């Protein structure tokens, strides 16, 4: 801003110039009213200093100081103010004195103001530092009080696993002093019963991959006792976010844990004998079936005391309870050291479970051990009680049965032992078991079971070995029996054939399976698998089968070429058998035939080439038995290879049943076997699961999708 001299030294003109100078932009904002008062006051002071007799330097300095007090501290403003004052025509050479006094007052006020501000900043900084130190001391005191007086154990360690500090509660928890714990390694506190995953979580925490974890974990006290804790470990990071400390909090839950253990024991153990109860036995048995190793076997000894009712009726239930306790103790002492589980199922029934059984010989040896343990009389009070038992022995591959079916089979075998004279063991016979189950189930329930909707169909996948694609599904009928649970076809089909009930059941299976196959074709087109349905011998020899099947194919709309019927070797016993006429009639409809379970019978191979079949299924026992101890595996594989070659020579497609491992599947593929089924490829499942598999196949997308 350039200021022109004011002619005549007019006070009004100076006031206007001074107002313009202070109103210019100097980096501050002043209310117009306050600015006008400031302009008037400082202009008056300068005018009085100019006119004073003698010259009033104090007033000029006061005017400069007032500008500083009003926050006009910009050096540019001072320069322009001096320029304006010097431009005024003052008498007696007072101009330099006036401007000097004004500038000196402005500078002195600015220096004083700066010193005050610096002192205020220093004072505020000192106060803030003192407050921070006081807060830190208070925080440390609170933390120390919390750390020392906390009811739960607290320990602090570094990320190298060294324990740095422990509170009193943690020392009491471990029954140790600070010297026993500080400096120890966290990794030294391992317990054999540590929860799975606790140390993996610990490694992730100290490496910074997680912020905290919680587990129930046992520790050894200083005196060797075990204390159970609920452990929470948190990570403390430094200002840069790097892991610095770990803080562990341990709550003593030993009483709660022991209470839970007692409750769990009561829930899973028989209160009279202390043996595992029925629930615990079935839980253990079902674990064997969850993820078995290929070829895994198990054994059951189903035990029932002979004549126990006589003891109860003649000597009373208290004596009977004492006898049961004595029997349980003998069985446990004889069989538990062998690694077998002994359980009481109820009443006077006990069961022995052999996990990883090595064969029938081991199961029979366990049954003999049971009988030997109970051979001598039991002394109860003044009574010597002779106690005997009957034992049903079952030994199977896990993959061939289910927990429920295994227990039913062992139970039925037990009653065969009782019928044979008691005081003995009897080995499971699949044929006898099937007949026993079938006789009971069919006689009581089967005639009306179809009307009640108790039957359903599962489907087992068959895969092409050459490309691993889903080729077909086999329809397998199941019976959801209200008392016996789910029964497989081997438990009721034989008796159904003997009674003639197989005919309506067979028609129902064909109707349901063909309808389901037609639905898959409608949804997935050519990606849908071929349908395989088993024919019972009585069905295959029925003259009405051809007309029944024609009607079913027509009503469901299933292409006959997408259906294959499976017959057993016993269906046709010779070239003149009447069943041949039915089989040819079926082929004339457009369906295909395959021989199921080939190799289990004694059919004449000479006329196999004359049967109207296009496929052959090698019985699962050929593959499944290859890995059994004592079997010559190489000879077994040569037999399988010979069956494949023979079938191909006859122009038949070959399917291997009972394939449980990828190794067996690959070996069959190299032999030229066409298709395979078994647990390696999938167990029998509901239709929805088959639909999911079809959809996951290449080109398996629904046709309307």
PyMOL commands that set and color helices and strands:
alter all, ss='L'
color gray80, all
select helices_A, chain A and resi 7-9+11-23+32-51+57-69+75-86+91-93+95-149+168-174+178-181+186-189+198-206+254-268+278-290+308-315+317-338+360-373+398-400+403-419+430-449+489-491+493-499+502-527+537-540+545-556+560-562+569-571+579-588+605-610+620-627+633-649+662-671+687-696
alter helices_A, ss='H'
color red, helices_A
select strands_A, chain A and resi 153-158+163-166+212-220+226-237+243-252+297-306+341-346+349-355+378-380+383-385+388-397+425-427+455-464+470-481+485-487+530-534+563-568+592-598+615-618+653-656+675-676
alter strands_A, ss='S'
color yellow, strands_A
deselect
rebuild
show_as cartoon
